Amino acid sequence: MRRQIIEVERVDLTLGEGAARVHVLKNVSLSVAQGETVALLGPSGSGKSTLLMTLAGLERPDAGSVRIDGRDLSALSEDALARFRGENIGIVFQSFQLIPTMTALENVAIPLELAGKTDAFGRAETELAAVGLAERLSHYPAQLSGGEQQRVALARALAPDPLILAADEPTGNLDSETGAAVIDLIFAQQMRRGATLMLVTHDPALAARCGRRVMLRSGRVEATEPATS
């Protein structure tokens, strides 16, 4: 039996202040096993991206608990949480989040170096080659296409060999053909490494490629079911 990598139990989260306060997650519980591929679906404002950021440790819940590979994230200090996230959770954002003054190689290597990894630049070069960018190491983000920037972001997320790959609408800023190529790459890398994939998407066809779909509505898990191809 595969061990549970993600355990979210009765999580509540409110964001904003005063009149702008919004109860984003409401009594959310979810368990995900090692190596699973899970799509988080739902209309805009349903809480799917916030849930992804919560299980990645970028948002702290008001109530409930998030355990990643048995570690309770609420018990970690901010510094310890940052270290844990850097080692165990790779995140791919819709907007790439690359540092514009760094080359593709530096964007992947510097986080590894800051985390104390050995041979950070060698590992970064290997990861960039794995996503088809061996010839673009010295290019800056502005010199890369959107698809190439997202490949750099994917290489950065995968470089620490994380337990979890969290992807938040990774094709949202890409045309359909480029987006399809990036998604193929994400699934190929997930399968090769045995990582757990948590994927936020609006696309039912993309969600169908995952082993399970979790539907959210108004901050609650409305349904969870195996995806159908």
C-alpha positions as CSV (number, residue, x, y, z in Angstrom):
1,M,0.0,0.0,0.0
2,R,1.4,3.4,-1.0
3,R,2.0,5.8,1.8
4,Q,0.0,9.0,2.1
5,I,2.1,12.0,1.0
6,I,-0.5,14.7,1.5
7,E,-3.0,14.7,4.4
8,V,-5.3,17.7,4.6
9,E,-7.7,17.5,7.6
10,R,-10.6,19.9,8.2
11,V,-8.8,23.0,6.9
12,D,-10.4,26.4,7.1
13,L,-8.7,29.5,5.6
14,T,-9.9,33.1,5.5
15,L,-8.0,35.7,3.4
16,G,-8.2,39.5,3.4
17,E,-9.1,42.0,6.0
18,G,-12.3,43.8,7.1
19,A,-15.0,43.9,4.5
20,A,-12.6,42.2,2.0
21,R,-12.3,39.1,4.2
22,V,-13.3,35.9,2.2
23,H,-13.7,32.5,3.7
24,V,-11.8,30.7,0.9
25,L,-11.5,27.1,2.3
26,K,-14.2,25.5,4.4
27,N,-13.6,22.2,6.3
28,V,-11.5,20.8,3.5
29,S,-10.1,17.2,3.9
30,L,-8.1,15.4,1.3
31,S,-5.6,12.5,1.2
32,V,-3.2,11.8,-1.6
33,A,-0.9,8.8,-1.9
34,Q,2.7,8.7,-3.2
35,G,2.8,8.9,-7.0
36,E,-0.8,9.9,-7.5
37,T,-1.8,12.4,-10.1
38,V,-4.7,14.6,-8.9
39,A,-6.5,17.4,-10.8
40,L,-8.1,20.1,-8.7
41,L,-11.2,21.4,-10.6
42,G,-13.8,24.1,-10.0
43,P,-15.1,27.5,-11.1
44,S,-13.1,30.6,-10.5
45,G,-13.1,31.5,-6.8
46,S,-13.8,27.9,-5.7
47,G,-10.6,27.7,-3.7
48,K,-8.6,25.3,-5.9
49,S,-5.5,27.5,-6.2
50,T,-5.6,28.4,-2.6
51,L,-5.8,24.8,-1.6
52,L,-2.8,24.1,-3.7
53,M,-0.9,26.9,-2.1
54,T,-2.0,25.7,1.4
55,L,-0.7,22.2,0.9
56,A,2.5,23.7,-0.5
57,G,2.9,25.7,2.7
58,L,2.6,29.1,1.1
59,E,-0.7,29.7,3.0
60,R,-1.2,28.8,6.6
61,P,-4.7,27.6,7.5
62,D,-6.7,29.2,10.3
63,A,-7.9,25.8,11.5
64,G,-7.2,22.1,10.6
65,S,-3.9,20.6,9.6
66,V,-1.7,19.9,6.6
67,R,0.7,17.0,6.8
68,I,3.2,16.4,4.0
69,D,5.0,13.0,4.2
70,G,4.0,12.9,7.9
71,R,5.3,16.4,8.8
72,D,2.7,18.8,10.2
73,L,3.4,22.1,8.4
74,S,1.9,24.1,11.2
75,A,4.6,22.9,13.6
76,L,7.3,24.4,11.5
77,S,8.8,27.9,11.8
78,E,8.8,30.0,8.7
79,D,12.5,29.2,8.0
80,A,12.0,25.5,8.6
81,L,8.9,25.5,6.4
82,A,10.8,27.3,3.6
83,R,13.6,24.6,3.8
84,F,11.1,21.8,3.9
85,R,9.2,23.2,0.9
86,G,12.4,23.7,-1.0
87,E,13.4,20.1,-0.5
88,N,10.0,18.4,-0.9
89,I,7.6,20.5,-3.0
90,G,8.3,21.9,-6.5
91,I,5.8,24.6,-7.7
92,V,5.0,25.6,-11.2
93,F,3.0,28.8,-11.5
94,Q,0.9,30.1,-14.4
95,S,3.0,33.2,-14.7
96,F,6.4,31.4,-14.7
97,Q,7.9,33.5,-11.7
98,L,11.4,33.6,-13.2
99,I,13.9,36.2,-12.1
100,P,14.4,38.4,-15.2
101,T,18.0,39.4,-14.4
102,M,19.1,35.7,-14.2
103,T,19.8,33.3,-17.1
104,A,17.8,30.1,-17.4
105,L,20.7,28.2,-15.8
106,E,20.9,30.7,-12.9
107,N,17.1,30.6,-12.4
108,V,17.4,26.8,-11.8
109,A,20.8,26.7,-10.0
110,I,20.5,29.6,-7.5
111,P,17.6,28.0,-5.5
112,L,19.6,24.8,-5.3
113,E,22.7,26.7,-4.2
114,L,20.8,28.6,-1.6
115,A,19.4,25.2,-0.3
116,G,23.0,24.0,0.1
117,K,22.8,21.4,-2.7
118,T,26.1,20.2,-4.1
119,D,26.9,20.8,-7.8
120,A,24.0,23.2,-8.1
121,F,24.9,24.4,-11.6
122,G,25.6,20.8,-12.9
123,R,22.3,19.7,-11.6
124,A,20.6,22.7,-13.2
125,E,22.2,22.0,-16.5
126,T,21.0,18.4,-16.4
127,E,17.4,19.4,-15.5
128,L,17.3,22.0,-18.3
129,A,18.5,19.4,-20.8
130,A,15.8,17.1,-19.6
131,V,13.1,19.7,-20.6
132,G,14.7,20.3,-24.0
133,L,16.6,23.5,-23.2
134,A,20.3,22.4,-23.3
135,E,20.9,25.1,-26.0
136,R,19.3,27.9,-24.0
137,L,21.2,27.9,-20.7
138,S,22.6,31.4,-21.1
139,H,19.4,33.0,-22.2
140,Y,17.5,35.4,-20.0
141,P,13.7,35.1,-19.6
142,A,13.0,38.0,-22.0
143,Q,14.9,36.1,-24.7
144,L,12.8,33.0,-24.3
145,S,9.3,32.2,-25.5
146,G,6.5,31.6,-23.1
147,G,6.8,27.8,-23.5
148,E,10.5,27.9,-22.9
149,Q,10.0,30.0,-19.8
150,Q,7.6,27.5,-18.4
151,R,10.1,24.7,-19.2
152,V,12.7,26.6,-17.1
153,A,10.1,26.9,-14.3
154,L,9.5,23.2,-14.6
155,A,13.2,22.4,-14.4
156,R,13.5,24.6,-11.4
157,A,10.6,22.9,-9.7
158,L,12.0,19.4,-10.4
159,A,15.7,20.1,-9.7
160,P,15.5,19.2,-5.9
161,D,13.8,15.9,-6.9
162,P,10.7,16.8,-4.8
163,L,8.1,14.4,-3.5
164,I,5.3,16.7,-4.8
165,L,5.0,18.7,-8.0
166,A,2.3,21.4,-7.6
167,A,1.2,23.0,-10.8
168,D,-1.2,25.9,-10.8
169,E,-2.8,26.4,-14.3
170,P,0.7,25.7,-15.9
171,T,-0.7,26.3,-19.4
172,G,-2.8,29.4,-18.6
173,N,-0.4,31.8,-20.4
174,L,0.4,29.5,-23.3
175,D,-1.2,28.8,-26.7
176,S,-2.8,25.4,-27.0
177,E,0.0,23.7,-29.0
178,T,2.7,25.0,-26.6
179,G,0.6,24.2,-23.6
180,A,0.0,20.6,-24.8
181,A,3.8,20.1,-25.1
182,V,4.4,21.5,-21.6
183,I,1.7,19.2,-20.2
184,D,3.2,16.2,-21.9
185,L,6.6,17.1,-20.4
186,I,5.0,17.5,-16.9
187,F,3.4,14.0,-17.0
188,A,6.5,12.4,-18.5
189,Q,8.7,13.8,-15.7
190,Q,6.2,13.0,-13.0
191,M,6.1,9.4,-14.2
192,R,9.9,9.1,-14.6
193,R,10.4,10.3,-11.0
194,G,7.4,8.8,-9.3
195,A,6.5,12.2,-7.8
196,T,3.0,13.1,-6.7
197,L,1.3,15.6,-9.0
198,M,-1.3,18.1,-7.9
199,L,-2.6,20.0,-10.9
200,V,-5.0,23.0,-10.8
201,T,-6.8,23.3,-14.1
202,H,-10.0,24.5,-15.8
203,D,-9.6,22.0,-18.6
204,P,-11.6,18.7,-18.3
205,A,-9.5,17.0,-21.0
206,L,-6.4,17.8,-19.0
207,A,-8.0,16.7,-15.8
208,A,-8.9,13.4,-17.4
209,R,-5.2,12.6,-17.8
210,C,-4.9,12.5,-14.0
211,G,-5.7,9.5,-11.9
212,R,-8.2,11.4,-9.8
213,R,-10.3,14.5,-10.0
214,V,-11.2,16.6,-7.0
215,M,-14.0,19.2,-7.6
216,L,-14.2,22.2,-5.4
217,R,-17.1,24.7,-5.2
218,S,-17.4,27.7,-2.8
219,G,-14.4,26.5,-0.8
220,R,-15.6,23.0,-0.2
221,V,-14.7,19.6,-1.7
222,E,-17.8,18.8,-3.7
223,A,-16.8,15.5,-5.1
224,T,-13.7,13.3,-5.7
225,E,-13.7,10.6,-8.4
226,P,-11.4,8.7,-10.7
227,A,-10.8,10.5,-13.9
228,T,-12.0,9.0,-17.2
229,S,-10.0,9.1,-20.4
